[in-house]
Amino acid sequence: MNTLPNYEKVVIPIEKLTKYALDPKSEPDKATAFRLALGYKISNANALINNIRNNLVSFECKEKDNKGHGMRYEVIMSLVGENGRTANVLTAWIDDKVNGEMRMTSAYVTKKKGAQYVKRV
């Protein structure tokens, strides 16, 4: 299974969640999906960050492309949310060639299914 390179050192900017994905004014569809599917809102964005970070190692990573700023990746993971429900969350990443960070660029609830969960021993 291919895991996200440097998954243990990823940078997840809280603003990607509080100002976009979980903000009902900025991204009403994404925010509603996160709230209804998993129980995440701006007020518990750190819990979502921890959930993503803790589950990265368990799901397949797909290389996307490099448009000059660094290689891009996608990880679709099945997460159990604050409300006890499970939903698929697509996370997008860039291996920033300028500063070497593996940084999350987007996250949203999706109906797409990722690779099967693989339990690490």
Phi, psi and omega per residue, in radians:
M1 nan 2.390 3.081
N2 -1.585 2.043 3.050
T3 -1.676 2.820 3.107
L4 -1.050 2.200 3.101
P5 -0.984 2.425 3.121
N6 0.986 0.576 -3.106
Y7 -0.998 -0.483 -3.112
E8 -1.307 -0.192 -3.109
K9 -2.108 0.335 -3.064
V10 -1.099 2.648 3.053
V11 -1.896 2.157 3.110
I12 -2.093 1.676 -3.120
P13 -1.118 2.139 -3.118
I14 -1.032 -0.507 3.130
E15 -1.110 -0.473 3.083
K16 -1.087 -0.461 3.122
L17 -1.692 -0.866 -3.040
T18 -1.273 -0.457 -3.125
K19 -1.854 -0.098 -3.131
Y20 -2.342 -1.467 -2.937
A21 -1.027 -0.575 -3.117
L22 -1.855 0.042 -3.090
D23 -1.596 1.927 -3.099
P24 -1.146 -0.327 3.100
K25 -1.432 -0.710 -3.099
S26 -1.417 -0.801 -3.077
E27 -2.337 1.294 -3.045
P28 -1.027 -0.678 -3.121
D29 -1.188 -0.803 3.119
K30 -1.112 -0.805 -3.108
A31 -1.077 -0.747 3.117
T32 -1.115 -0.740 3.133
A33 -1.084 -0.803 3.114
F34 -1.091 -0.736 -3.107
R35 -1.149 -0.845 -3.090
L36 -1.287 -0.732 -3.058
A37 -1.336 -0.668 -2.993
L38 -2.265 -0.127 3.122
G39 1.398 0.379 3.130
Y40 -1.710 2.382 3.086
K41 -2.381 3.085 3.108
I42 -0.946 -0.685 -3.060
S43 -1.141 -0.372 3.107
N44 -2.152 0.587 3.131
A45 -1.039 -0.621 3.130
N46 -1.114 -0.562 3.084
A47 -1.149 -0.674 3.087
L48 -1.153 -0.734 3.095
I49 -1.013 -0.813 3.138
N50 -1.116 -0.683 3.119
N51 -1.089 -0.803 3.107
I52 -1.088 -0.892 -3.109
R53 -1.006 -0.769 -3.092
N54 -1.244 -0.357 -3.086
N55 -1.827 -0.105 -3.108
L56 -0.971 -0.715 -3.072
V57 -1.172 -0.321 -3.015
S58 -1.652 -0.050 -3.076
F59 -2.260 2.604 -3.093
E60 -1.102 2.452 3.080
C61 -1.873 2.379 3.086
K62 -2.013 2.270 3.020
E63 -1.240 2.436 3.108
K64 -1.846 -1.426 3.133
D65 -2.848 3.093 3.091
N66 -2.281 1.964 -3.132
K67 -1.745 0.437 3.077
G68 1.822 -0.279 -3.118
H69 -1.765 -0.191 -3.119
G70 2.464 2.785 3.137
M71 -1.150 2.398 3.117
R72 -1.859 2.596 -3.098
Y73 -2.385 2.827 3.079
E74 -2.357 2.366 3.037
V75 -2.292 2.108 3.043
I76 -1.805 2.129 -3.101
M77 -2.205 2.611 3.063
S78 -1.622 2.010 -3.075
L79 -1.998 2.518 2.971
V80 -1.660 2.162 -3.048
G81 -1.563 -3.068 3.135
E82 -1.106 -0.430 -3.129
N83 -1.601 0.064 3.124
G84 1.479 -0.060 3.118
R85 -1.515 2.809 3.135
T86 -2.027 2.399 3.088
A87 -2.620 2.756 3.073
N88 -1.491 2.345 3.113
V89 -2.155 2.161 3.068
L90 -1.571 2.211 3.058
T91 -2.042 2.418 3.120
A92 -2.004 2.513 -3.023
W93 -2.391 2.701 2.992
I94 -2.325 2.374 3.007
D95 -1.593 1.548 -2.995
D96 -1.080 2.023 -3.075
K97 -1.262 -0.304 -3.139
V98 -1.348 -0.860 -3.069
N99 -1.972 -0.027 3.089
G100 1.340 0.125 3.125
E101 -1.342 2.462 2.887
M102 -1.664 1.850 -2.953
R103 -2.108 2.399 3.055
M104 -1.272 2.319 3.140
T105 -1.914 -0.332 -3.123
S106 -2.858 2.710 3.036
A107 -2.683 2.395 3.070
Y108 -2.797 2.688 3.077
V109 -1.256 2.371 -3.083
T110 -2.427 2.748 3.014
K111 -1.535 -0.189 3.099
K112 -1.093 2.544 3.078
K113 -1.876 2.375 3.082
G114 -1.542 -2.976 3.075
A115 -1.133 2.722 3.116
Q116 -1.015 2.542 3.048
Y117 -1.076 2.346 3.101
V118 -2.122 1.991 -3.130
K119 -1.292 2.234 3.101
R120 -1.483 2.444 3.107
V121 -1.764 nan nan
